[in-house]
Amino acid sequence: MDALERGDVDAVVAMLTEDATWSMPPMTSWYRGHDAIVGFLTEGPFRHRWRHVPTRANGQVAVGCYLWDAEKRRYEAQVLDVLTLRGAQIEEVTAFVDPGVCPRFGLPDHLPGDS
């Protein structure tokens, strides 16, 4: 979560298996391998301000992802990332891009803005 919030591509990649995948059902685009995931992160999510909150989904490690909303001056729930692990590394990230999904996993629908 810290690496994602800092936009630290190298730290994120270090946590991934070589053949890791990142998908966002029901969207048809998905990414496999370090180069593809780095491209996706740097051209997409890492261009924005995020906060992350740990949770679990169906027994797996998951992360509630909150995007900064400048108008509301707070972070709004946007995505639930469910992580599939292989040993100590992340083999797969399945990102459910639906603002309404976070509260179903005990997470708030928004987080306060930075002080």
N, CA, C and O of each residue as an XYZ file, in Angstrom:
460
protein
N       0.832     -1.182      0.000
C       0.000      0.000      0.000
C       0.872      1.239      0.000
O       0.596      2.206     -0.710
N       1.916      1.206      0.792
C       2.813      2.356      0.847
C       3.459      2.609     -0.513
O       3.524      3.752     -0.968
N       3.932      1.554     -1.159
C       4.569      1.702     -2.472
C       3.586      2.257     -3.494
O       3.965      3.083     -4.325
N       2.336      1.820     -3.448
C       1.329      2.339     -4.368
C       1.084      3.819     -4.124
O       1.019      4.606     -5.069
N       0.947      4.201     -2.856
C       0.679      5.607     -2.543
C       1.834      6.517     -2.939
O       1.620      7.663     -3.334
N       3.056      6.007     -2.834
C       4.230      6.799     -3.198
C       4.502      6.769     -4.701
O       5.334      7.527     -5.200
N       3.794      5.883     -5.425
C       4.056      5.742     -6.855
C       5.417      5.136     -7.114
O       6.069      5.462     -8.106
N       5.852      4.253     -6.224
C       7.172      3.630     -6.307
C       7.090      2.364     -7.164
O       6.843      1.268     -6.660
N       7.301      2.541     -8.456
C       7.182      1.431     -9.406
C       8.137      0.301     -9.052
O       7.745     -0.866     -9.078
N       9.384      0.626     -8.721
C      10.369     -0.418     -8.416
C       9.939     -1.263     -7.219
O      10.098     -2.483     -7.235
N       9.400     -0.629     -6.193
C       8.949     -1.369     -5.011
C       7.757     -2.264     -5.340
O       7.674     -3.389     -4.848
N       6.840     -1.779     -6.164
C       5.690     -2.601     -6.556
C       6.174     -3.806     -7.359
O       5.772     -4.936     -7.083
N       7.023     -3.575     -8.340
C       7.529     -4.662     -9.184
C       8.280     -5.699     -8.338
O       8.188     -6.896     -8.610
N       9.007     -5.260     -7.336
C       9.753     -6.195     -6.478
C       8.822     -7.152     -5.740
O       9.250     -8.230     -5.328
N       7.572     -6.779     -5.570
C       6.609     -7.642     -4.873
C       5.896     -8.607     -5.814
O       5.188     -9.501     -5.352
N       6.069     -8.444     -7.128
C       5.353     -9.242     -8.115
C       6.181    -10.428     -8.600
O       7.406    -10.348     -8.692
N       5.495    -11.535     -8.911
C       6.165    -12.628     -9.596
C       6.493    -12.173    -11.017
O       5.890    -11.220    -11.511
N       7.429    -12.834    -11.674
C       7.811    -12.463    -13.045
C       6.626    -12.492    -14.008
O       6.537    -11.669    -14.920
N       5.713    -13.452    -13.797
C       4.575    -13.624    -14.700
C       3.276    -13.059    -14.117
O       2.185    -13.490    -14.493
N       3.395    -12.105    -13.209
C       2.220    -11.526    -12.548
C       1.244    -10.953    -13.575
O       1.631    -10.528    -14.663
N      -0.040    -10.956    -13.190
C      -1.071    -10.346    -14.029
C      -1.843     -9.316    -13.218
O      -1.930     -9.407    -11.993
N      -2.396     -8.344    -13.913
C      -3.238     -7.301    -13.322
C      -4.459     -7.168    -14.220
O      -4.340     -6.770    -15.379
N      -5.627     -7.499    -13.694
C      -6.842     -7.427    -14.489
C      -7.893     -6.592    -13.769
O      -7.795     -6.346    -12.567
N      -8.904     -6.159    -14.526
C      -9.951     -5.289    -13.987
C     -11.309     -5.702    -14.541
O     -11.907     -4.969    -15.329
N     -11.804     -6.878    -14.132
C     -13.087     -7.318    -14.688
C     -14.197     -6.329    -14.340
O     -14.208     -5.792    -13.232
N     -15.112     -6.081    -15.238
C     -15.338     -6.765    -16.514
C     -14.618     -6.129    -17.694
O     -14.898     -6.484    -18.839
N     -13.694     -5.195    -17.448
C     -12.932     -4.594    -18.550
C     -12.118     -5.681    -19.243
O     -11.665     -6.629    -18.601
N     -11.939     -5.544    -20.526
C     -11.225     -6.567    -21.281
C      -9.712     -6.400    -21.245
O      -8.985     -7.341    -21.562
N      -9.223     -5.226    -20.867
C      -7.772     -5.031    -20.821
C      -7.201     -5.653    -19.557
O      -7.796     -5.583    -18.482
N      -6.023     -6.267    -19.714
C      -5.301     -6.825    -18.579
C      -3.822     -6.808    -18.939
O      -3.456     -6.631    -20.101
N      -2.990     -6.992    -17.944
C      -1.552     -6.832    -18.122
C      -0.825     -8.029    -17.519
O      -1.175     -8.489    -16.433
N       0.198     -8.540    -18.232
C       0.984     -9.671    -17.747
C       2.465     -9.313    -17.821
O       2.951     -8.809    -18.833
N       3.164     -9.583    -16.732
C       4.600     -9.350    -16.684
C       4.939     -7.943    -16.225
O       4.120     -7.025    -16.270
N       6.184     -7.813    -15.783
C       6.630     -6.551    -15.196
C       6.510     -5.367    -16.141
O       5.996     -4.320    -15.747
N       6.967     -5.507    -17.369
C       6.958     -4.360    -18.297
C       5.536     -3.858    -18.551
O       5.288     -2.652    -18.528
N       4.613     -4.772    -18.790
C       3.227     -4.377    -19.063
C       2.596     -3.710    -17.840
O       1.884     -2.714    -17.970
N       2.859     -4.259    -16.658
C       2.279     -3.699    -15.434
C       2.885     -2.337    -15.131
O       2.171     -1.424    -14.714
N       4.188     -2.186    -15.335
C       4.828     -0.881    -15.130
C       4.212      0.156    -16.062
O       3.917      1.273    -15.635
N       4.014     -0.198    -17.327
C       3.397      0.723    -18.267
C       2.006      1.137    -17.832
O       1.655      2.316    -17.876
N       1.213      0.158    -17.409
C      -0.143      0.441    -16.929
C      -0.115      1.371    -15.719
O      -0.842      2.365    -15.688
N       0.712      1.062    -14.727
C       0.747      1.868    -13.503
C       1.223      3.287    -13.761
O       0.640      4.240    -13.244
N       2.277      3.438    -14.556
C       2.829      4.780    -14.779
C       1.943      5.630    -15.682
O       1.909      6.852    -15.534
N       1.236      5.015    -16.603
C       0.353      5.766    -17.498
C      -1.052      5.936    -16.929
O      -1.830      6.742    -17.439
N      -1.386      5.192    -15.885
C      -2.731      5.237    -15.308
C      -2.724      5.638    -13.843
O      -2.631      6.823    -13.521
N      -2.821      4.653    -12.953
C      -3.005      4.944    -11.531
C      -1.952      5.865    -10.901
O      -2.294      6.688    -10.052
N      -0.690      5.745    -11.296
C       0.346      6.543    -10.645
C       0.298      8.016    -11.038
O       1.098      8.806    -10.535
N      -0.605      8.399    -11.910
C      -0.782      9.810    -12.268
C      -1.758     10.513    -11.320
O      -2.029     11.704    -11.474
N      -2.283      9.772    -10.343
C      -3.303     10.305     -9.445
C      -2.904     10.091     -7.986
O      -2.003      9.309     -7.684
N      -3.589     10.798     -7.089
C      -3.374     10.656     -5.636
C      -4.316      9.590     -5.097
O      -5.519      9.615     -5.357
N      -3.754      8.661     -4.348
C      -4.519      7.540     -3.795
C      -4.222      7.348     -2.324
O      -3.169      7.751     -1.831
N      -5.153      6.732     -1.634
C      -4.948      6.187     -0.289
C      -5.458      4.760     -0.341
O      -6.347      4.437     -1.128
N      -4.888      3.904      0.504
C      -5.211      2.483      0.478
C      -5.479      1.964      1.881
O      -4.841      2.390      2.844
N      -6.421      1.047      1.988
C      -6.817      0.474      3.276
C      -6.851     -1.048      3.119
O      -7.492     -1.561      2.202
N      -6.158     -1.777      4.017
C      -6.149     -3.239      3.907
C      -7.479     -3.852      4.325
O      -8.187     -3.330      5.186
N      -7.793     -4.973      3.689
C      -8.972     -5.757      4.060
C      -8.761     -7.171      3.541
O      -7.666     -7.515      3.096
N      -9.792     -7.981      3.596
C      -9.762     -9.327      3.039
C     -11.020     -9.518      2.206
O     -12.072     -8.956      2.510
N     -10.901    -10.313      1.157
C     -12.040    -10.626      0.295
C     -11.988    -12.118     -0.031
O     -11.037    -12.600     -0.646
N     -13.005    -12.823      0.383
C     -13.064    -14.268      0.139
C     -11.802    -14.981      0.622
O     -11.294    -15.881     -0.047
N     -11.303    -14.572      1.786
C     -10.128    -15.197      2.386
C      -8.804    -14.732      1.827
O      -7.759    -15.198      2.283
N      -8.801    -13.830      0.858
C      -7.563    -13.338      0.267
C      -7.253    -11.926      0.755
O      -8.142    -11.183      1.172
N      -5.987    -11.583      0.693
C      -5.562    -10.224      1.005
C      -6.170     -9.297     -0.035
O      -6.174     -9.606     -1.227
N      -6.682     -8.162      0.418
C      -7.285     -7.191     -0.504
C      -6.964     -5.782     -0.018
O      -6.566     -5.570      1.128
N      -7.150     -4.837     -0.919
C      -6.846     -3.437     -0.627
C      -7.958     -2.561     -1.196
O      -8.268     -2.630     -2.385
N      -8.558     -1.735     -0.332
C      -9.504     -0.727     -0.789
C      -8.711      0.462     -1.295
O      -7.834      0.969     -0.595
N      -9.011      0.911     -2.507
C      -8.262      1.993     -3.144
C      -9.154      3.224     -3.271
O     -10.253      3.157     -3.821
N      -8.666      4.338     -2.756
C      -9.434      5.583     -2.674
C      -8.738      6.673     -3.468
O      -7.566      6.971     -3.237
N      -9.460      7.263     -4.398
C      -8.933      8.294     -5.286
C      -9.276      9.683     -4.736
O     -10.393      9.918     -4.276
N      -8.305     10.596     -4.789
C      -8.502     11.962     -4.315
C      -9.554     12.672     -5.157
O      -9.491     12.654     -6.387
N     -10.519     13.295     -4.492
C     -11.538     14.114     -5.139
C     -11.318     15.548     -4.645
O     -11.681     15.890     -3.519
N     -10.722     16.375     -5.500
C     -10.366     17.741     -5.102
C     -11.590     18.574     -4.749
O     -11.533     19.405     -3.843
N     -12.680     18.363     -5.447
C     -13.895     19.137     -5.171
C     -14.444     18.825     -3.776
O     -14.853     19.728     -3.046
N     -14.449     17.555     -3.418
C     -14.962     17.156     -2.102
C     -13.892     17.213     -1.021
O     -14.204     17.112      0.166
N     -12.629     17.376     -1.421
C     -11.489     17.442     -0.503
C     -11.387     16.203      0.372
O     -11.149     16.282      1.577
N     -11.577     15.045     -0.280
C     -11.457     13.760      0.407
C     -11.178     12.668     -0.629
O     -11.272     12.897     -1.835
N     -10.841     11.498     -0.141
C     -10.580     10.346     -0.993
C     -11.857      9.516     -1.115
O     -12.479      9.179     -0.108
N     -12.244      9.189     -2.342
C     -13.463      8.447     -2.622
C     -13.122      7.008     -3.022
O     -12.198      6.780     -3.803
N     -13.864      6.047     -2.488
C     -13.669      4.643     -2.853
C     -13.835      4.482     -4.359
O     -14.773      5.016     -4.952
N     -12.910      3.735     -4.974
C     -12.960      3.516     -6.423
C     -12.767      2.061     -6.810
O     -13.427      1.569     -7.725
N     -11.859      1.360     -6.113
C     -11.421      0.043     -6.555
C     -11.168     -0.848     -5.339
O     -10.718     -0.377     -4.294
N     -11.462     -2.128     -5.487
C     -11.025     -3.134     -4.520
C     -10.053     -4.041     -5.250
O     -10.440     -4.749     -6.179
N      -8.777     -4.025     -4.832
C      -7.753     -4.900     -5.398
C      -7.692     -6.165     -4.556
O      -7.443     -6.105     -3.352
N      -7.919     -7.304     -5.186
C      -7.800     -8.591     -4.510
C      -6.492     -9.221     -4.986
O      -6.257     -9.357     -6.187
N      -5.642     -9.603     -4.027
C      -4.311    -10.111     -4.347
C      -4.262    -11.631     -4.220
O      -4.704    -12.199     -3.221
N      -3.722    -12.272     -5.238
C      -3.449    -13.697     -5.186
C      -1.954    -13.845     -4.983
O      -1.158    -13.333     -5.769
N      -1.578    -14.541     -3.935
C      -0.165    -14.670     -3.587
C       0.399    -16.012     -4.042
O      -0.298    -17.026     -4.069
N       1.669    -15.988     -4.394
C       2.464    -17.196     -4.629
C       3.659    -17.054     -3.700
O       4.602    -16.316     -3.983
N       3.601    -17.771     -2.594
C       4.619    -17.581     -1.567
C       4.481    -16.186     -1.002
O       3.396    -15.782     -0.584
N       5.579    -15.446     -0.989
C       5.568    -14.092     -0.454
C       5.359    -13.031     -1.534
O       5.374    -11.837     -1.236
N       5.163    -13.458     -2.793
C       5.010    -12.501     -3.887
C       3.576    -12.472     -4.399
O       2.797    -13.403     -4.194
N       3.256    -11.373     -5.069
C       1.928    -11.199     -5.657
C       1.947    -11.792     -7.065
O       2.722    -11.377     -7.927
N       1.069    -12.773     -7.268
C       0.966    -13.432     -8.563
C      -0.087    -12.760     -9.447
O       0.035    -12.716    -10.671
N      -1.126    -12.236     -8.784
C      -2.224    -11.653     -9.545
C      -2.905    -10.561     -8.730
O      -3.130    -10.709     -7.529
N      -3.226     -9.467     -9.404
C      -4.067     -8.418     -8.834
C      -5.341     -8.388     -9.666
O      -5.303     -8.175    -10.878
N      -6.464     -8.602     -9.002
C      -7.757     -8.481     -9.663
C      -8.416     -7.241     -9.093
O      -8.803     -7.216     -7.924
N      -8.542     -6.220     -9.909
C      -9.046     -4.914     -9.477
C     -10.513     -4.777     -9.871
O     -10.850     -4.732    -11.054
N     -11.369     -4.713     -8.872
C     -12.795     -4.523     -9.109
C     -13.080     -3.026     -9.058
O     -13.152     -2.430     -7.983
N     -13.240     -2.430    -10.238
C     -13.409     -0.989    -10.380
C     -14.898     -0.672    -10.214
O     -15.660     -0.608    -11.178
N     -15.277     -0.477     -8.945
C     -16.681     -0.219     -8.611
C     -16.697      0.489     -7.261
O     -16.422     -0.146     -6.243
N     -17.008      1.780     -7.220
C     -16.995      2.522     -5.963
C     -17.881      1.911     -4.878
O     -17.636      2.133     -3.693
N     -18.889      1.158     -5.254
C     -19.794      0.577     -4.270
C     -19.304     -0.712     -3.637
O     -19.937     -1.224     -2.714
N     -18.187     -1.246     -4.118
C     -17.735     -2.540     -3.610
C     -17.036     -2.430     -2.248
O     -17.144     -3.356     -1.443
N     -16.339     -1.359     -1.968
C     -15.581     -1.249     -0.721
C     -16.451     -1.397      0.531
O     -16.079     -2.157      1.425
N     -17.588     -0.708      0.635
C     -18.414     -0.876      1.835
C     -18.880     -2.323      2.062
O     -19.132     -2.719      3.200
N     -18.993     -3.104      0.995
C     -19.392     -4.507      1.156
C     -18.320     -5.338      1.854
O     -18.588     -6.454      2.298
N     -17.108     -4.798      1.950
C     -16.011     -5.483      2.621
C     -15.594     -4.751      3.894
O     -14.454     -4.864      4.344
N     -16.535     -3.995      4.467
C     -16.304     -3.337      5.732
C     -15.476     -2.064      5.646
O     -14.991     -1.568      6.663
N     -15.316     -1.544      4.459
C     -14.519     -0.326      4.273
C     -15.447      0.875      4.085
O     -16.567      0.726      3.596
N     -14.981      2.063      4.473
C     -15.809      3.261      4.286
C     -15.914      3.635      2.821
O     -15.105      3.184      2.010
N     -16.895      4.451      2.468
C     -17.040      4.894      1.090
C     -16.144      6.082      0.772
O     -15.994      6.447     -0.394
N     -15.547      6.691      1.794
C     -14.577      7.758      1.564
C     -13.647      7.863      2.782
O     -13.948      7.362      3.865
N     -12.520      8.526      2.566
C     -11.532      8.788      3.616
C     -11.325     10.306      3.693
O     -11.474     11.002      2.689
N     -10.985     10.811      4.865
C     -10.748     12.256      4.976
C      -9.544     12.699      4.171
O      -8.637     11.913      3.898
N      -9.545     13.967      3.794
C      -8.430     14.532      3.058
C      -7.201     14.681      3.921
O      -7.258     14.517      5.140
N      -6.097     14.991      3.287
C      -4.837     15.203      3.998
C      -4.918     16.470      4.834
O      -5.598     17.432      4.477
N      -4.230     16.447      5.918
C      -4.184     17.631      6.781
C      -3.180     18.620      6.283
O      -3.005     19.679      6.885
